[in-house]
């Protein structure tokens, strides 16, 4: 701050050129003050510049990380949607298979019932024929016994 005040004082005390609003400054004094100002720039200003650069780097890194997280989230959401669709299709296929198996079981049961009915019908007819033969044989025996 002191050096800037000295610079300001150098300008204020410099002789003024009439009607121009300009002043004559000793170039050696001016350059000397500028060198002193340059060398006396506080370390905090340099650190502030370094912090600013680091801040920019951290922000850029944070943005990249955020973009990666968003991309991962979008990928995960897409995966969940695909898995959900696969799950829905699997459930639909399972229902179709169960329905098909149920229909097939009904057909097999109906076929088994028809087969059993046919076997019993054939047995009934055979038994009726056998009973008819037995009845005729007894009638024949009874006729022969009455003669």
Secondary structure by P-SEA (a helix, b strand, c coil): caaaaaaaaaaaacccccccccccccaaaaaaaaaaaaaaccaaaaaaaaaaaaaaaaaaaaaaaaaaaaaaaaaaaaaaaaaaaaaaaaaaaaaaaaaaaaaaaaaaaaaaaaaaaaaaaaaaaaaaaaaaaaaaaaaaaaaaaac
